[in-house]
C-alpha cells in the first residue's frame, strides 16, 4: 500500500514538473512592416483539444519589451493563451521618451491603430490553442488606448482592460460597433490625463451605453503597474510623471482576474 502511494505521488510530481509555460516568438507582417509578437501558454492547461480564452497584450509606448512579455507569461500561468503584440516593427524598442512619442504618435487618431492591433489579434486567432469565442485585449499606457481603439473597430472581443492608458472617447459609430465590456484601471493622480479628457471619455461611455467599470487608484500616477517605472523615470527625465505603485499594481491585477472570470465564465456559442 505504501509503495502504491509513493508511486502515485511520484507520478503526480513528475506530471507537475513537466508542466510549464511555453513561449515563442512569432513573425508576421502588416502593411509591409515586419513584426514579431510573443506567445505564451501553459502546456498543462491548454491544448488543441482543450482551447483556452485568448488575450492580446499591447505594450506601453516603449515597444514590445520584457515587461509586456512578462505580463503575457503571467496570463499564461492563469490558464490563458496570451499574445504580446508588436505595434512598431520587429526589434523596435526604446527607453527614450522622445522616440517613444514619435513611435506611438503615428497611430493616434488614425485607423492604423486598430488595424495594426487587429493584425496581432489575427495571429492569436490563428492558434489552435485559442477558444475563438472568448477573446480579450489588455494594454498598458499607449497599449490601453490601442485596446480601446481595437474594441471600437468592432473586433470580436468579450472585454478589454486598460491599465493607466490614454483615454479615447468613443464616437457614436464606435459605440455601435463595440462588442466588448471595458475595465479601465486608472491612476487617480495621473498627470498625463487632463480632467477634461477624463470627463469626455466617461461621457462617451455613458452616452454610448457601454458596459464599463472605471477604477481609480489613490496616489497612483502613470505606469503604476511597471516595477521598473521609477528606474525608467530617472533615466528618461519623467520623474513625477511615471512611478510604480505596488498596491495599485496588485489591486488592478486582481480586478483583471475578476473581470476575466466574468467575461469568460460562459462560453459563447
N, C-alpha and C positions, 0 to 999 in steps of 0.2 A: 504494500500500500504506500509506504514511504517512498519507494522507488518510483511509483507511478506519479505521485505528487511532485517529486523532484523533476521528473521528465517533463511533466506538464508545465512546470514553472520555467524550465529551460527553454521549452518551445515558445512560450509566450514572450519570454525575454528576447529570444532570437528574432521573433517576429517584429517586436517593438524596435529593436536595434537596427533592423533593416529599413524601417520606415524613415523617410527623411524628405525634406523639401528639396525638390529638384528645380534647378534654374537653367535657363538657356537664353542666349541672345538670338533674336530673330530679325534678319534683314528684310526690309520691304521698301516700297517706293511710293511716293505721292507727288504728283505734278512735276515729275522729273527730278525730285530731290530724293537721294538715297538716305534711308532712315534705318535705325536699328533699335528695336524695342527689347524688352526684358521680361520673360515669362517665368512665373513661379507657381508651383503646386506641390502638394504633399501626395506622394505616390501611394501612401497607405490609405488615403481618404478619397482619392479621385481616380477614376479610370474611364475608358470609353463606355463601359457598361454601367458605370456609376458617375455620370457627369455632375458637376457642381456649378453653382452660380459663378458667373464671370464678372470680374471687377477691373475696369480700366483705371490706371493710376496716372494722373497727369502731374508732372513735376512743377516745382517753383520756376521762376524765370531764369534760374541759373542753368537749366537744362537737365537732361537725364543723368543725374549723378548718383552717388551711392546712397544718398538719403532716400530718394524716390524708390530705388531698387530695394532698400531695406524695408520700406513700407509694403512693397509687393510681397516680400518674404513673410512679413507679419500676417498679411491677409491669407497667404497660403497655409500658414500654421493654423489658421482658424477654419480651414477646410475649403477655401475659395480658390478659384483659378485666377491669378492676377496677371495683368499685363501692363507694365510700366511703359507708356508710350513715348515716342520721340517726336518732339514738335519742331526741332531745328535742323537736324541732319546728323548722320552717324558720327559720333565722337565730338560733337559740338557742345561743350560745356564751358562755363566761365565762373569766375569769382569777382569779376569787375562789374559793379552795378551799372556803369555807363554802357558797357557791352550788352549786359543782360537786358537793359531797357531797349536797346536797339533791336535785339533779337525778338523780344516779346512784342515790341511796338508794331512790328509788321502784321500782327494778327488782329489787334483791337479795332473794332468797328468794321471788320471785313468778313465776308463769307469764309475766307480761308481758315479762320479759327476753328469753326465747326467741321469744315471739310478735312483738315489735317487730323483733327481728333477722330473723325469717323474712319479715317484710314487705319488708325490704331485699333479702333473698335472692331473693324473688319478682320484684323489679324487675330484678335481674341476670339471672334466668332468662327474663325477657320479651324479652331482646335476642336477635336472630337471630345475633349475632356469637359467642354463647357455646355451647360444647360442653356440653350439659346433663348429660352423663355424667361430666364432670370438673370438680368444684367444690371450693372450699376457703374457709375463713374465717380471717382473721388479725385479731388485736386487740391493743391496747396498754392496759396498766393495766386500767381498767374494761372496755375492749374485749376484753381477754383472757378475762375472766370471761364476758362475753357470748358469745364464740365457744365456750367450754366448754358453756354452757347451751344454745346452739343445737345443738351436737352431741348433747347428752343428750336433746334433744327428738326425735331420730330424723331430723333433716334429712338430705337426700341429699348429704352431704359426704364427699369422699375423705380430707380431712385438715383439721386446724386448727393454727394457730400462735399461741401466747400469748406476748407479749413483756411482761415484768415485770407480769404480770397478777395480779389477785386469784385465789385458788385455790378452786374449788368442788368439794368431794368428790363423787364420783359415787355415787348410790344404786344398789342392785341393779336397780331399774327403769330408771334412766338407762343403766347398763352394757348392759342387754339391748336398749335402743332404739338405742344409739350405732352408727354405721356408719363413723366417722372414725378415722384414725390421729392421734396427738397429738404435737406438738413443743412443749415448754414451755421457753421461754428465760427464765431466772430470774437475778436479781441475787443473788450469794452472800451479800451483807450487807444485803439489803433490810430496812429496819427496820419496814416495814408488814406483813410476812408473819411471823407468830409461828412458832416451831419446831413447836408443836403443830398449827398449821394446815397446815404443810408435811407433817408426818407423817401427818395424817389424809387429805390429798389423795393422797399416794403410796400409802398403804394401800388407798384406794379404787380406784386404778389397778390395783394388783396383784390385789386381791380380784375386781375386775371383769374381769380378764384383758384389759385394754386393750393395744393395740399403741402404746406411747408411748416418747418419748425425753425425758428431763429433763436439760437442760444448765444448769449453774450457772457463772456468770462471776465470777471472782475480783475482789474490790474493787468490784463494781457494786452500786448501790442502785436505788431505784425510778426509773422514767423514764429508764433509761440509754441508750435509743435516740434520745432527743429532743435535738438540738443546742441547743435553747433552754431546756433544763431548768434550767441554772444561773441564767439570767436570770429565769425564772419562779419559781425558789425564792426569790430575793431579794425579788421583788415580792410574793410571796404568804406569806412567812414560813415557807417549807418548807425552809430551808437545813438540810442534814443528812438530809433525807428524800428529796429528789429531786436528781439530778445526772446530767449527761451523762457517758458513759464511751465514748470513741471506739473503743477496742479491742473492747469488748463489743458495741457497735453494729455494727461491721464483721463480727465473728465471727458474731453472731446472724443477720445478713442472709445471710451465706454458708451458714449452716446452713439457713435458709429455702430458699435456691436448691437445695441438695442434696436437701432434703425434697420439694420440688415436683418435681424431676427423678424422684424415686422414685414418688410417688403418681400422677403424670400420665404416666408412661412408657408404660403400657399402656392403650389406650383400652378402657373398659369397655362391653360390649355388653348 
